[in-house]
Amino acid sequence: MSGAAAAGPLPHHDGSELHAPQQTALEAPVRLRLRIPEVWGSADRVWLRSVHDGEPRYDAAAGLGAADGWAWWEAETTMTNPVLRYRFLLESGGRYWNLNAQGLFSRDVSDYADFRLTTFPAAPPWLRRGTLYQVFPDRFARSSRASEHTPPDWAVPADWDSTPVQGSSEQTPLQFYGGDLHGVTEQLDHIQALGADIIYLTPFFPARSNHRYDAATFAAVDPLLGGDQALMELVEAAHARGLKVLGDLTANHSGAAHEWFQRALTVPESEEAGYYYFNADHSSYEAWYGVASLPKLNWGSDALRERFVLDDDSPVARWLRPPFNLDGWRIDVGNMTGRLGGTDLNQEVARLIAKRVREINPDAALLAEATNDAAPDFSGEHWHGAMTYSNFTRPLWAWLAGNDAAHVNFFGTPLPGPHRIDAEEFLATHQDLAAAFSWDVRRQNMNALNSHDTARAATVMIDGGQRLGAVLMFSLPGVPVMFAGDEFGLKGDNGESSRTPMPWTDPDRILRDLRGMYAALAALRRQQPALTGGGIRWLHAEGDALAFIRESADSAVLVVVARAAADVGLAAGLLSSSQLAGLAHPPVFSHGEIGVATEDVLIRAGGPAAAVWLLPGVRVPPP
């Protein structure tokens, strides 16, 4: 038995401050709390099982008393290692139960899904409290100065409003629409009105493609985007509004036109040749997925480490300092960086980059891409969070899959699209792939409905599904991510066709105006501390409906989302009496036909719908 779709309340723990310290240090004592619902039954004994120097240890928990229908237990242990892995062992009526981050089990379980507490420095609060807005510069906005930029020799010029984006052809990376960074600055009112406070720019370096992941240099901003001055003006204007700006850096590869690679090709004995992986006679080289335009960097080279990270003018350092003052980086394909065959320097490189970034700006953020099961690479020591699709985006697509979902690129798999699943499977997948993150990292992972590398949610999901997905994106632990164009309901069946120019001057291209919805959800998240720091308890996951509550000592937020008509029963003990009373008040956000039948403790959706209620917080007995 597990807690994935329980009919009633189950013993509960998460990493929030209701149950665990938010900061600790090596050798420090730590107190961890568990709560057991009275309707589940009483526990005869409870132990904290934690792993110290690789060996499990059991510490007896003591009862703290009861409050609001929950019996609380507390155990103490020591932070022997930088990462403390732990779970709870319960004895009740002659049976034994294990509670880990994946749920409650009446059997032995792997250590992989244990809760995790770490000693690593916390991420900047602005990251986990923020809402991120992703900009693909070529397609976001053309400023009045963009006409000064002559298309380069590699480009296929395209008209902003009339040329269709090529989703899969030789022209796909070459179509040039001419967006620039001055255009981003001119649209800061739009971004801020959506409630976003972190702008994430995909690469801005000179390159030979519109996506610019094939950098020709890391030493300048592409003149087609306005050059160095345009970035300085954008960051200065954003900071004046209280917004942060993140850049996008390819630590795994450069472009084949990069100045380093060109010297490496022509001078085999050069220092730069050691930056890459060449064969013995220098006739071929390793590249990302075999794509010749993206030669892979060799992090075994000490000279590369100096040039890329440690030098004062390195790519990692230069753009974080004045006069540019970026607020951090998203590292492209972070999961592949430093890995090739039998060589695995991934964590070493991550540690090197993180140390350098924090020397320059301790308040900077570091995110990294890892599209698969990301948890093993994200302890919190270096990357603050992951741009990953496995624990949220992929199962969400499958739960909300519409008729067109069978014809989209499903994250590079050979499948024709997501196979529709029920709420139970969504939750099981989500918990399976989120369990091994520490609570800190989980709160800082990027929650995206889509991105520049995926199909658009509006294409994948049922009619209105993007609204439902957005409610989950803003209310589950993690940093919500809007990809420019989401607010206009733009569509696309793969990453390339999703990079549609913004419909600033052509209202006919606005498929659905969702600006008000995104702004309302961003404001709600900003105003409710339970949505950025509160714990999470799942209350319902059955067929067409999901329900959970985010809880802190001061307040709680109940979220119910249904993809079709559904009844969500709130079994005895799931909510406290004061929380149940709070349901008498109208929701603070709602979409579709949804309401409360209080006499049955039932929330009823008449079709696709979502609602959010503010409720009282959780009472904890004093220690």
VEXDREN-2710 file (C-alpha; in Angstrom, 1 decimal):
% VEXDREN-2710
k/r/px/py/pz
1/MET/0.0/0.0/0.0
2/SER/1.2/3.5/-0.8
3/GLY/-0.2/7.0/-0.3
4/ALA/-0.5/7.8/-4.0
5/ALA/-4.3/7.8/-4.1
6/ALA/-5.5/7.1/-0.6
7/ALA/-9.2/7.1/0.3
8/GLY/-8.4/8.6/3.7
9/PRO/-5.5/10.4/5.4
10/LEU/-2.2/8.6/5.9
11/PRO/0.8/9.3/8.1
12/HIS/2.7/12.3/6.6
13/HIS/6.0/14.0/6.5
14/ASP/7.6/16.3/4.0
15/GLY/10.6/18.7/4.0
16/SER/8.6/21.8/4.9
17/GLU/9.2/23.7/8.2
18/LEU/6.2/21.9/9.8
19/HIS/8.3/18.8/9.8
20/ALA/12.0/19.6/9.2
21/PRO/14.6/22.3/9.8
22/GLN/15.1/24.5/6.8
23/GLN/18.8/25.0/7.4
24/THR/21.4/22.8/9.2
25/ALA/25.1/22.1/9.3
26/LEU/27.4/19.1/9.6
27/GLU/27.4/17.5/13.1
28/ALA/24.4/19.6/14.1
29/PRO/21.4/17.9/15.8
30/VAL/18.2/17.8/13.7
31/ARG/14.7/17.2/14.8
32/LEU/12.3/15.6/12.4
33/ARG/8.5/15.3/12.8
34/LEU/5.9/12.9/11.6
35/ARG/2.1/13.2/12.0
36/ILE/-0.3/10.3/12.0
37/PRO/-4.1/10.9/11.5
38/GLU/-6.2/9.6/14.3
39/VAL/-8.7/8.1/11.8
40/TRP/-5.8/5.9/10.4
41/GLY/-5.1/4.4/13.8
42/SER/-2.5/4.9/16.5
43/ALA/1.1/4.0/16.3
44/ASP/2.6/1.8/19.0
45/ARG/6.1/2.9/18.2
46/VAL/7.8/5.1/15.7
47/TRP/11.5/5.2/14.6
48/LEU/13.5/7.5/12.4
49/ARG/15.7/5.4/10.1
50/SER/18.6/7.5/8.8
51/VAL/21.7/6.6/6.9
52/HIS/25.1/7.7/8.5
53/ASP/28.3/7.0/6.6
54/GLY/26.4/4.5/4.5
55/GLU/24.9/2.6/7.4
56/PRO/21.3/2.9/8.7
57/ARG/20.6/3.9/12.2
58/TYR/17.3/3.8/14.1
59/ASP/16.3/6.6/16.6
60/ALA/13.1/6.2/18.6
61/ALA/10.6/9.0/18.1
62/ALA/8.6/10.5/21.0
63/GLY/5.0/11.5/20.9
64/LEU/4.4/15.2/21.1
65/GLY/0.7/15.1/21.5
66/ALA/-2.3/15.7/19.2
67/ALA/-3.8/18.6/17.4
68/ASP/-6.6/18.9/14.9
69/GLY/-7.0/15.1/14.5
70/TRP/-3.3/14.4/14.1
71/ALA/-0.9/12.7/16.5
72/TRP/2.6/14.2/16.2
73/TRP/5.9/12.4/16.7
74/GLU/9.4/13.7/16.8
75/ALA/12.9/12.1/16.6
76/GLU/16.4/13.5/16.8
77/THR/19.5/12.6/14.8
78/THR/22.7/14.2/13.7
79/MET/23.8/15.6/10.3
80/THR/26.8/13.2/10.0
81/ASN/27.0/13.7/6.2
82/PRO/26.2/16.6/3.8
83/VAL/23.1/14.7/2.7
84/LEU/21.0/13.0/5.3
85/ARG/18.7/10.3/3.8
86/TYR/15.9/9.2/6.1
87/ARG/12.5/7.6/6.4
88/PHE/10.1/6.6/9.2
89/LEU/9.4/3.1/10.5
90/LEU/6.0/2.7/12.2
91/GLU/4.7/-0.1/14.3
92/SER/0.9/-0.3/14.5
93/GLY/-1.2/-3.2/15.7
94/GLY/1.6/-5.7/15.0
95/ARG/2.2/-4.4/11.4
96/TYR/5.1/-2.4/10.2
97/TRP/5.1/0.5/7.8
98/ASN/7.8/2.5/6.0
99/LEU/7.1/6.1/5.1
100/ASN/9.4/7.7/2.5
101/ALA/9.1/10.5/0.0
102/GLN/7.1/8.3/-2.3
103/GLY/4.4/7.3/0.2
104/LEU/3.5/4.7/2.8
105/PHE/4.5/1.1/2.3
106/SER/3.8/-2.1/4.2
107/ARG/7.0/-3.6/3.0
108/ASP/10.7/-2.8/2.8
109/VAL/11.6/-0.1/0.3
110/SER/14.7/1.1/-1.5
111/ASP/16.8/3.9/0.0
112/TYR/16.4/5.8/-3.3
113/ALA/13.1/7.5/-2.4
114/ASP/14.2/8.4/1.2
115/PHE/13.6/11.9/2.3
116/ARG/16.7/14.1/2.1
117/LEU/18.0/16.9/4.2
118/THR/21.2/18.7/3.2
119/THR/23.8/21.1/4.6
120/PHE/24.3/22.9/1.3
121/PRO/23.7/26.7/1.1
122/ALA/20.2/27.7/0.3
123/ALA/19.2/29.1/-3.1
124/PRO/18.4/32.7/-3.3
125/PRO/14.8/33.2/-2.0
126/TRP/13.9/35.1/-5.2
127/LEU/14.3/31.9/-7.2
128/ARG/11.9/29.7/-5.3
129/ARG/9.4/32.6/-4.8
130/GLY/9.6/33.7/-8.4
131/THR/7.7/33.1/-11.7
132/LEU/10.0/32.5/-14.7
133/TYR/9.3/33.8/-18.2
134/GLN/11.3/32.2/-21.0
135/VAL/12.3/34.3/-24.0
136/PHE/13.6/32.9/-27.3
137/PRO/15.1/36.2/-28.6
138/ASP/14.7/35.7/-32.3
139/ARG/11.0/35.2/-31.9
140/PHE/10.0/37.5/-29.0
141/ALA/10.0/41.1/-30.3
142/ARG/11.6/43.2/-33.0
143/SER/12.5/46.7/-31.7
144/SER/12.6/49.8/-33.8
145/ARG/16.4/49.2/-34.1
146/ALA/16.1/45.7/-35.5
147/SER/15.8/46.9/-39.0
148/GLU/19.4/48.1/-38.7
149/HIS/20.6/44.4/-38.5
150/THR/21.3/42.9/-41.9
151/PRO/20.5/39.1/-42.0
152/PRO/23.8/37.1/-41.9
153/ASP/24.9/34.8/-44.7
154/TRP/23.5/31.6/-43.0
155/ALA/20.0/33.1/-42.5
156/VAL/16.8/32.6/-44.3
157/PRO/14.9/35.9/-43.7
158/ALA/11.3/35.5/-42.6
159/ASP/8.4/37.9/-42.1
160/TRP/7.3/38.3/-38.5
161/ASP/3.6/37.9/-39.1
162/SER/3.3/36.0/-42.4
163/THR/6.1/33.4/-42.7
164/PRO/5.2/30.1/-41.2
165/VAL/7.7/28.6/-38.8
166/GLN/9.3/25.5/-40.3
167/GLY/8.9/22.7/-37.7
168/SER/11.2/20.1/-39.3
169/SER/13.2/21.0/-42.3
170/GLU/16.7/22.1/-43.3
171/GLN/15.5/25.7/-42.9
172/THR/14.3/25.2/-39.4
173/PRO/17.4/26.5/-37.6
174/LEU/18.1/29.1/-40.3
175/GLN/14.8/31.0/-40.3
176/PHE/15.6/34.5/-39.2
177/TYR/12.7/36.6/-37.8
178/GLY/15.0/39.3/-36.3
179/GLY/13.9/39.6/-32.7
180/ASP/16.4/41.4/-30.5
181/LEU/17.2/42.3/-26.9
182/HIS/16.0/45.9/-27.3
183/GLY/12.6/44.3/-28.2
184/VAL/12.6/42.4/-24.9
185/THR/13.3/45.7/-23.0
186/GLU/10.4/47.4/-24.8
187/GLN/8.1/44.6/-23.7
188/LEU/9.0/44.6/-20.0
189/ASP/5.5/46.0/-19.2
190/HIS/4.0/43.0/-20.8
191/ILE/6.2/40.5/-18.9
192/GLN/5.7/42.2/-15.6
193/ALA/1.9/42.4/-16.1
194/LEU/1.8/38.6/-16.3
195/GLY/3.3/38.4/-12.8
196/ALA/6.7/37.1/-14.0
197/ASP/9.7/38.4/-12.1
198/ILE/12.5/36.3/-13.6
199/ILE/13.4/36.5/-17.3
200/TYR/15.2/33.5/-18.8
201/LEU/16.9/34.3/-22.1
202/THR/17.9/31.4/-24.3
203/PRO/21.5/32.0/-25.7
204/PHE/22.5/35.5/-26.9
205/PHE/25.9/34.7/-28.2
206/PRO/26.8/35.1/-31.9
207/ALA/26.1/31.8/-33.8
208/ARG/25.1/30.3/-37.1
209/SER/21.5/29.4/-36.2
210/ASN/18.4/31.1/-34.8
211/HIS/18.6/29.2/-31.5
212/ARG/22.2/30.2/-30.9
213/TYR/23.1/27.0/-28.9
214/ASP/26.1/26.8/-31.4
215/ALA/28.0/29.7/-30.1
216/ALA/30.7/31.2/-32.3
217/THR/32.2/33.0/-29.3
218/PHE/31.3/33.5/-25.6
219/ALA/32.9/36.9/-25.5
220/ALA/30.2/39.1/-27.0
221/VAL/26.4/39.4/-27.4
222/ASP/25.3/38.8/-31.0
223/PRO/25.2/42.1/-32.9
224/LEU/21.9/40.8/-34.4
225/LEU/20.4/41.1/-31.0
226/GLY/21.8/44.6/-30.4
227/GLY/25.3/43.6/-29.0
228/ASP/26.6/44.1/-25.5
229/GLN/24.9/47.4/-25.1
230/ALA/21.5/45.8/-25.6
231/LEU/22.1/43.3/-22.9
232/MET/23.3/45.9/-20.5
233/GLU/20.2/48.1/-21.1
234/LEU/17.9/45.1/-20.7
235/VAL/19.3/44.0/-17.4
236/GLU/19.5/47.5/-16.1
237/ALA/15.8/48.1/-17.0
238/ALA/14.8/44.8/-15.5
239/HIS/16.6/45.4/-12.3
240/ALA/15.0/48.8/-12.0
241/ARG/11.6/47.0/-11.9
242/GLY/12.8/44.4/-9.4
243/LEU/13.1/41.7/-12.1
244/LYS/15.9/39.2/-12.4
245/VAL/17.6/38.0/-15.7
246/LEU/19.1/34.6/-16.3
247/GLY/21.3/33.7/-19.3
248/ASP/21.7/30.3/-21.0
249/LEU/25.2/28.8/-21.3
250/THR/26.3/25.6/-23.2
251/ALA/28.9/24.0/-20.9
252/ASN/28.6/20.8/-22.9
253/HIS/29.6/22.1/-26.3
254/SER/30.4/25.1/-28.4
255/GLY/29.5/25.7/-32.0
256/ALA/31.7/24.5/-34.9
257/ALA/32.2/28.1/-35.9
258/HIS/33.5/29.0/-32.4
259/GLU/36.9/30.7/-32.3
260/TRP/38.3/28.0/-30.0
261/PHE/37.1/25.2/-32.2
262/GLN/38.4/26.8/-35.4
263/ARG/41.9/27.1/-33.9
264/ALA/41.6/23.5/-32.6
265/LEU/40.8/22.3/-36.1
266/THR/43.6/24.1/-37.8
267/VAL/46.3/23.8/-35.1
268/PRO/46.2/20.3/-33.6
269/GLU/49.0/21.1/-31.2
270/SER/47.2/24.2/-29.8
271/GLU/45.9/24.6/-26.3
272/GLU/42.4/24.8/-27.8
273/ALA/42.7/21.4/-29.4
274/GLY/42.6/20.0/-25.9
275/TYR/39.3/21.7/-25.2
276/TYR/37.6/19.1/-27.5
277/TYR/37.7/15.3/-28.2
278/PHE/39.6/14.6/-31.4
279/ASN/40.6/11.1/-32.7
280/ALA/44.2/10.2/-33.0
281/ASP/44.8/11.7/-36.4
282/HIS/42.7/14.7/-35.8
283/SER/40.3/13.8/-38.6
284/SER/37.1/13.6/-36.5
285/TYR/35.7/14.8/-33.2
286/GLU/33.0/14.1/-30.7
287/ALA/29.8/16.2/-30.9
288/TRP/26.5/16.5/-29.1
289/TYR/24.4/13.6/-30.4
290/GLY/26.7/13.4/-33.4
291/VAL/25.6/16.8/-34.6
292/ALA/28.8/18.2/-36.3
293/SER/27.9/21.8/-35.6
294/LEU/28.0/21.2/-31.8
295/PRO/31.5/19.8/-30.9
296/LYS/31.7/18.5/-27.4
297/LEU/33.9/20.2/-24.8
298/ASN/36.5/18.1/-23.0
299/TRP/36.4/18.9/-19.3
300/GLY/39.5/16.8/-18.6
301/SER/41.4/19.8/-19.9
302/ASP/42.7/22.1/-17.1
303/ALA/43.2/24.8/-19.7
304/LEU/39.5/24.7/-20.6
305/ARG/38.5/24.9/-16.9
306/GLU/40.6/28.1/-16.6
307/ARG/39.2/29.6/-19.9
308/PHE/35.6/28.7/-19.4
309/VAL/35.1/29.1/-15.6
310/LEU/38.1/30.4/-13.6
311/ASP/39.5/33.3/-15.7
312/ASP/38.1/36.8/-14.8
313/ASP/36.9/37.1/-18.4
314/SER/35.5/33.5/-18.7
315/PRO/32.0/32.9/-20.0
316/VAL/30.8/31.8/-16.6
317/ALA/32.2/34.9/-14.8
318/ARG/32.2/37.8/-17.4
319/TRP/28.4/38.1/-17.8
320/LEU/27.6/38.0/-14.0
321/ARG/29.8/41.0/-13.4
322/PRO/29.3/44.7/-14.2
323/PRO/28.5/46.1/-16.6
324/PHE/26.3/43.1/-17.6
325/ASN/25.1/41.9/-14.1
326/LEU/23.2/38.7/-15.1
327/ASP/21.5/37.1/-12.1
328/GLY/22.6/33.6/-12.9
329/TRP/22.7/30.8/-15.5
330/ARG/20.6/28.0/-16.9
331/ILE/23.2/25.4/-18.0
332/ASP/22.2/23.6/-21.3
333/VAL/22.2/19.8/-21.3
334/GLY/23.7/19.8/-17.8
335/ASN/23.1/16.1/-17.6
336/MET/25.6/15.4/-20.4
337/THR/28.2/18.0/-19.5
338/GLY/31.5/16.3/-18.6
339/ARG/30.3/12.8/-19.6
340/LEU/31.6/10.8/-22.5
341/GLY/31.8/7.0/-22.5
342/GLY/33.9/5.9/-19.5
343/THR/34.6/9.5/-18.4
344/ASP/32.2/11.1/-15.9
345/LEU/33.3/14.5/-14.7
346/ASN/29.7/15.8/-14.4
347/GLN/29.6/16.5/-10.7
348/GLU/33.1/17.9/-10.7
349/VAL/32.3/20.4/-13.4
350/ALA/29.0/21.4/-11.7
351/ARG/30.9/22.0/-8.5
352/LEU/33.5/24.1/-10.3
353/ILE/30.9/26.3/-12.0
354/ALA/28.9/26.7/-8.8
355/LYS/31.9/27.7/-6.7
356/ARG/32.9/30.3/-9.3
357/VAL/29.4/31.7/-9.6
358/ARG/29.0/32.1/-5.9
359/GLU/32.3/33.7/-5.5
360/ILE/31.1/36.4/-7.9
361/ASN/27.6/36.7/-6.6
362/PRO/26.3/34.6/-3.7
363/ASP/22.8/35.6/-4.6
364/ALA/23.0/34.2/-8.2
365/ALA/20.9/31.3/-9.3
366/LEU/22.1/28.2/-11.1
367/LEU/19.7/25.9/-13.0
368/ALA/20.6/23.1/-15.3
369/GLU/18.8/21.0/-17.9
370/ALA/18.3/17.3/-17.3
371/THR/15.4/16.0/-19.3
372/ASN/15.4/12.5/-17.8
373/ASP/15.2/11.3/-14.2
374/ALA/17.2/14.3/-12.9
375/ALA/17.4/13.6/-9.1
376/PRO/20.8/11.7/-9.0
377/ASP/22.6/14.8/-10.4
378/PHE/20.8/17.4/-8.3
379/SER/21.7/17.1/-4.6
380/GLY/21.6/20.9/-4.1
381/GLU/25.3/21.2/-3.7
382/HIS/25.8/23.0/-7.0
383/TRP/22.7/23.3/-9.3
384/HIS/19.8/24.9/-7.4
385/GLY/17.2/23.2/-9.5
386/ALA/16.6/21.2/-12.7
387/MET/14.9/22.1/-15.9
388/THR/13.4/18.6/-16.2
389/TYR/10.2/17.3/-17.7
390/SER/10.0/13.8/-16.1
391/ASN/8.2/14.4/-12.8
392/PHE/5.7/17.1/-13.9
393/THR/5.5/18.0/-17.6
394/ARG/5.4/14.5/-19.1
395/PRO/2.8/12.9/-16.7
396/LEU/0.8/16.1/-17.0
397/TRP/0.7/15.9/-20.8
398/ALA/-0.5/12.3/-20.4
399/TRP/-3.2/13.1/-17.9
400/LEU/-4.5/16.1/-20.0
401/ALA/-3.9/14.6/-23.4
402/GLY/-6.3/15.7/-26.1
403/ASN/-7.0/14.4/-29.6
404/ASP/-4.1/16.1/-31.2
405/ALA/-1.6/14.7/-28.6
406/ALA/-1.1/11.6/-30.8
407/HIS/0.7/13.7/-33.4
408/VAL/3.3/15.6/-31.3
409/ASN/6.9/15.0/-30.5
410/PHE/6.8/13.3/-27.1
411/PHE/10.1/14.5/-25.6
412/GLY/12.2/12.7/-28.3
413/THR/10.8/9.2/-27.6
414/PRO/9.7/7.0/-30.5
415/LEU/6.1/7.2/-29.2
416/PRO/3.7/9.1/-31.4
417/GLY/2.5/11.2/-28.4
418/PRO/1.5/10.8/-24.8
419/HIS/-0.7/7.8/-23.9
420/ARG/-3.6/9.1/-21.8
421/ILE/-3.4/8.1/-18.2
422/ASP/-5.7/8.6/-15.1
423/ALA/-5.0/10.7/-12.1
424/GLU/-3.7/7.7/-10.1
425/GLU/-0.9/7.2/-12.7
426/PHE/-0.1/10.9/-12.9
427/LEU/0.4/11.0/-9.1
428/ALA/2.4/7.7/-9.0
429/THR/4.7/9.0/-11.8
430/HIS/5.1/12.4/-10.2
431/GLN/5.9/11.0/-6.8
432/ASP/8.3/8.4/-8.3
433/LEU/10.3/11.0/-10.1
434/ALA/10.2/13.7/-7.5
435/ALA/10.9/11.6/-4.4
436/ALA/14.7/11.6/-4.6
437/PHE/15.1/15.4/-4.7
438/SER/15.7/17.1/-1.5
439/TRP/12.8/19.5/-0.5
440/ASP/15.0/22.5/-1.3
441/VAL/15.8/21.3/-4.8
442/ARG/12.2/20.2/-5.4
443/ARG/11.0/23.7/-4.7
444/GLN/13.5/25.2/-7.1
445/ASN/12.9/22.8/-10.1
446/MET/11.4/24.4/-13.1
447/ASN/7.7/23.5/-13.5
448/ALA/6.9/24.0/-17.2
449/LEU/3.8/23.2/-19.3
450/ASN/6.1/23.4/-22.3
451/SER/9.3/25.1/-23.5
452/HIS/11.3/26.1/-26.6
453/ASP/12.3/22.4/-26.9
454/THR/8.8/20.9/-26.7
455/ALA/5.4/20.9/-28.3
456/ARG/3.0/23.6/-27.0
457/ALA/0.6/22.7/-24.2
458/ALA/-2.3/24.2/-26.2
459/THR/-1.6/21.5/-28.9
460/VAL/-1.1/18.6/-26.6
461/MET/-3.9/19.1/-24.1
462/ILE/-7.7/18.9/-24.1
463/ASP/-9.7/22.1/-24.8
464/GLY/-9.1/24.3/-21.8
465/GLY/-6.3/21.9/-20.6
466/GLN/-3.7/24.6/-20.6
467/ARG/-5.7/26.5/-17.9
468/LEU/-5.9/23.3/-15.8
469/GLY/-2.2/22.7/-16.2
470/ALA/-1.3/26.2/-15.3
471/VAL/-3.2/25.9/-12.0
472/LEU/-1.1/22.9/-11.2
473/MET/2.1/24.5/-12.4
474/PHE/1.6/27.5/-10.1
475/SER/0.5/25.5/-7.1
476/LEU/2.8/22.5/-6.9
477/PRO/6.3/22.8/-5.4
478/GLY/8.6/24.2/-8.0
479/VAL/9.2/27.4/-10.0
480/PRO/6.4/28.0/-12.6
481/VAL/7.6/28.7/-16.1
482/MET/5.8/30.5/-18.9
483/PHE/7.3/30.2/-22.4
484/ALA/6.6/33.4/-24.3
485/GLY/3.4/32.9/-26.3
486/ASP/1.7/30.6/-23.7
487/GLU/-0.3/33.7/-22.7
488/PHE/-1.7/33.8/-26.2
489/GLY/-2.5/30.1/-26.5
490/LEU/0.1/29.6/-29.3
491/LYS/0.4/26.1/-30.7
492/GLY/3.1/23.8/-32.1
493/ASP/3.7/20.1/-32.4
494/ASN/7.4/20.1/-31.7
495/GLY/10.0/22.4/-30.2
496/GLU/10.9/24.1/-33.4
497/SER/7.3/24.8/-34.5
498/SER/6.5/26.1/-31.0
499/ARG/9.0/29.0/-31.5
500/THR/6.3/31.1/-33.1
501/PRO/6.9/34.9/-33.3
502/MET/4.8/36.8/-30.8
503/PRO/1.6/38.2/-32.2
504/TRP/2.1/41.8/-31.1
505/THR/0.6/43.4/-34.1
506/ASP/-1.6/40.6/-35.5
507/PRO/-4.5/39.9/-33.2
508/ASP/-5.7/37.1/-35.5
509/ARG/-2.8/35.1/-34.4
510/ILE/-3.8/35.3/-30.7
511/LEU/-5.5/31.9/-30.4
512/ARG/-6.6/32.3/-26.7
513/ASP/-5.9/35.3/-24.5
514/LEU/-4.8/33.9/-21.2
515/ARG/-3.0/36.9/-19.9
516/GLY/-5.5/37.5/-17.1
517/MET/-5.3/33.9/-15.9
518/TYR/-1.5/33.8/-15.8
519/ALA/-1.4/37.1/-13.9
520/ALA/-4.0/36.0/-11.4
521/LEU/-2.2/32.7/-10.7
522/ALA/1.2/34.5/-10.4
523/ALA/-0.3/37.0/-8.0
524/LEU/-1.9/34.2/-5.9
525/ARG/1.4/32.4/-5.6
526/ARG/3.2/35.5/-4.7
527/GLN/0.7/36.4/-2.0
528/GLN/0.4/33.0/-0.4
529/PRO/3.5/31.7/1.4
530/ALA/2.1/28.2/1.6
531/LEU/2.5/28.0/-2.2
532/THR/6.2/28.7/-2.1
533/GLY/7.2/27.2/1.3
534/GLY/4.4/25.1/2.5
535/GLY/4.3/21.3/2.6
536/ILE/2.1/19.2/0.3
537/ARG/-0.4/16.5/1.1
538/TRP/-2.3/14.7/-1.6
539/LEU/-6.0/14.3/-0.8
540/HIS/-7.4/12.7/-4.0
541/ALA/-6.1/11.2/-7.2
542/GLU/-8.8/9.2/-9.0
543/GLY/-9.6/9.1/-12.7
544/ASP/-10.4/12.6/-13.8
545/ALA/-9.6/14.6/-10.7
546/LEU/-6.7/15.6/-8.5
547/ALA/-6.7/17.4/-5.1
548/PHE/-3.9/18.4/-2.7
549/ILE/-3.3/20.9/0.0
550/ARG/-0.2/23.1/0.6
551/GLU/0.2/23.7/4.3
552/SER/2.1/25.9/6.7
553/ALA/1.5/26.9/10.3
554/ASP/-0.1/30.2/9.2
555/SER/-2.2/29.2/6.2
556/ALA/-3.1/26.5/3.7
557/VAL/-4.1/26.4/0.1
558/LEU/-6.5/23.6/-1.2
559/VAL/-6.2/22.9/-5.0
560/VAL/-8.7/20.8/-6.9
561/VAL/-8.3/20.2/-10.7
562/ALA/-10.7/18.1/-12.8
563/ARG/-10.3/17.3/-16.5
564/ALA/-13.9/16.2/-16.8
565/ALA/-17.0/16.0/-14.6
566/ALA/-16.0/14.5/-11.3
567/ASP/-16.8/14.3/-7.6
568/VAL/-13.9/14.8/-5.1
569/GLY/-14.8/13.4/-1.7
570/LEU/-13.0/14.7/1.3
571/ALA/-12.9/11.7/3.6
572/ALA/-13.0/12.2/7.4
573/GLY/-9.7/13.4/8.7
574/LEU/-8.3/14.7/5.4
575/LEU/-8.9/18.3/6.5
576/SER/-9.2/19.7/10.0
577/SER/-12.5/21.0/11.3
578/SER/-11.3/24.6/10.8
579/GLN/-10.2/23.8/7.3
580/LEU/-13.5/22.3/6.4
581/ALA/-15.2/25.4/7.7
582/GLY/-13.0/27.4/5.4
583/LEU/-14.7/25.8/2.4
584/ALA/-17.8/27.8/3.2
585/HIS/-15.9/30.8/1.6
586/PRO/-15.7/31.1/-2.1
587/PRO/-12.5/30.0/-3.8
588/VAL/-9.9/32.7/-4.5
589/PHE/-9.4/31.3/-8.0
590/SER/-11.7/29.2/-10.1
591/HIS/-12.2/28.1/-13.7
592/GLY/-15.2/26.2/-15.0
593/GLU/-18.1/24.8/-13.1
594/ILE/-17.0/23.7/-9.7
595/GLY/-18.3/24.1/-6.2
596/VAL/-18.7/22.6/-2.7
597/ALA/-21.5/20.4/-1.5
598/THR/-20.7/21.0/2.2
599/GLU/-23.3/18.5/3.5
600/ASP/-21.4/15.7/1.8
601/VAL/-17.9/17.2/2.2
602/LEU/-17.8/17.0/-1.5
603/ILE/-16.3/19.1/-4.3
604/ARG/-18.2/18.7/-7.6
605/ALA/-16.9/19.6/-11.0
606/GLY/-19.4/19.8/-13.8
607/GLY/-16.7/19.4/-16.5
608/PRO/-13.1/20.6/-16.9
609/ALA/-12.5/22.9/-14.0
610/ALA/-10.2/24.0/-11.2
611/ALA/-10.5/25.9/-8.0
612/VAL/-8.2/27.1/-5.2
613/TRP/-9.4/27.8/-1.6
614/LEU/-7.5/29.6/1.2
615/LEU/-7.8/27.7/4.5
616/PRO/-6.4/27.9/8.0
617/GLY/-2.9/26.5/8.7
618/VAL/-1.8/23.5/10.7
619/ARG/-1.5/23.5/14.5
620/VAL/1.6/21.7/15.8
621/PRO/1.8/20.6/19.5
622/PRO/4.7/22.4/21.3
623/PRO/7.8/20.3/21.8
END
